[in-house]
Amino acid sequence: MAKAIRQAGGPDGTKVLEDAELRASMPTIEQILAGMKVKPAECGSFAVAGASEMMDRVTMAAVVFPPDADDLSTSVNLGSYDSADVIDQALAQADQGSTRCSEFTLSMQGQEVSAVVEPAKADTSATTTLATVTNVEMMGQNMQTLTVTGYKGHSNVSVNISNPTNLSKAVKEAEKYIDLALLQMEGK
């Protein structure tokens, strides 16, 4: 399924990361998360709540496209879980996080980052589609990330597009990748 996404996006330099490669990076990611301080504190807990349990129950893949004229980077993250209840848990966390954590501050290694998360609109073939635009300010620099996630059955597909020059075009691109990935994951 990741290969189908790569072919759809297709530029030279596109990387496909399989499950084993992504799992190998998890201890480093957990270590980084443990070193972060988030205000309000509950916003940090949403990011890590149940993460280890979820990781034990998922098969993952990711496709990372090189920068182009429209954005800094695009990644498509695929997850297929052993049970739909994991998707329900992820949806509940996303819902709580979006209502309580639209603004937060993150401190790590002496650097402070402030973020504002705003809802966005997207429509995919998924049972549930969530979309946000996150604006991050760090050391006088601003970065915007569009995240669109589709949840269906045992699967979720999340597309992150950094610094899109045209937000509506980026949403359409994210929708295309989610629909294609879900079609592949369903074996159609």
N, C-alpha and C positions, 0 to 999 in steps of 0.2 A: 504494500500500500504506500510506503514511503517513496518507493521508486516511481509510482504513478504521479505523486505530488512533484517529485523532481522533474519528471518529464513535462508536466504541465507548466512549471516555472522555468525550468531548463537552462538558465545561463551557465556558462563555464564558471567553475569555482563553487558550485552548489555542493553542500556536504550532506550526506545521509548518516545519521548517528543511530545505531541499532541499540537494542535493549542492554546488552552487556556493557557497551561503552558508556551509556548513560548511568547505569548502576555503579560503575567504577568511580564516577565523579560524585556520588551521593555523600560519602563521608566528608569530603571537602566542603560541599554545600552546607551540610549540617553544622560543620565547624564554623563556617562564616555566619550562619544564622544565629548560632549560639553567642557570637561576639557582638551582635547588634543590640542596640537599645532603642526601643520604639516608644514614642509618646503619642497618644495614650497607650499604655502597656498592652491593653487588650487587643490592639491592632496588630501587634507582633505575634500574639498567640494565635490569631486567625491564620497566619501564614504557615505556622508549624503544627497546628492542632491535628493530630492523627496522621501526620505525614509518614511516619515510619510504618504504621499499620497499612496505609494506602500503598506504599511502595512495595510491600510484600505481596500485594494482590494485583499488581498491574504488569502488563507487558507494554514496553514503551518504544517509541522511535521518534526521531526528530529530523526535520529537513531545514537546513539553514542556507538561505540564499545570500549571495554577495551583495554589497551595496549597489544601488543603481540611481538613476536621476530622480526617482520619485521618493526614495526613502533611504535611511541609513542602513537598516537591515530588516529582513523579514525571516521569521522562523515559524514553522508549522510543527506543533507538538502533538503526537498521537498517543492515546492511552486506551488500552483494552483491559478491562477489569474482570476478575473471576466472578463477580456478582454485581447486579444492578444496585444493591444497597450501598456500595461504595460511592456510586454516582449520586445517590440521594444525600449521603453525608457531605460530599463535595459541594453540592448545590446549597445545602443548609448553611455551610460555612461561608460560601460566596455571598449568600443573601444577608447573613449577619454582618459580614465584613463591609458590604456596600452601604448598609444603613448606618453603621456606627463609625466607619473609618473613611469618610470621604476626605478628611484632612489628617495628616500625621507627620511626625518628624522622626527621622531615623539617624542615629549616631553610631559611627563605626570607625575605629582607629583615629579618633580625634576629628573626624569630618562629620558635619551635620548636613543632612539632606531633608528638605521639606517637600511634601508631595500633596497634590490635590487630585482626587479621583472623581471624575464626572461620568454619569451614565451616557451611553451612546446608543444609537439604534442600528440593529442589524437583523437580517432575516435569512435563515438557512433551513435546510431540510431536517435539522435536528429537532428533537422533541422540545428542548429548551435551548434558547440562544441568549447568552449574556454578552454585553459589549460595554467596554469602558475606555475612556481616554484619561491617561495619567500624565500629569504635568509635574516634572521633578525639577527642583532648583538646587544646584550644588556649586559652590564657589563661583557664583555669578553666572553660571551657565544654565540654560534651560534645555530640557529634553522632554519630548512628548512621545508617549507610546500608546498606540491603539491595541487593545486586546479584545479579540472576539473568540468566544468559546461556545462550542456546540456540544450538547449532551444528548445521547440517544442510546437507549438500552444499556449495554455494558461498556459503551465507548464514550470517550470525549476527545475532541479535537480543539486545540487552542492555537490561534494565530496571533503573533505579536509583530507589529510593524512599528519601527522606531523612526521618529521624526518624519512622518509622511508630509509631503508637500501639498497633497490634495486629500483631505480626510475622507470625502465621499468616495473617491476613487479607491482609496485604501480599504474602506469598508467593503466595497464590491469585490476587491481582490481576496480579502479574508473570507467572505461568503463563498466564493468560488472554491477556495482550497478546502474549506470545511465540507461543503457538499460533495466534492470529489473524494475526499478521504472517507467520509461516512459511506459513500457508495462502495468504495473498495473494501472497507471493513465489514460491510454486510455481504460481501462476495457477489455483488451484482455487476 
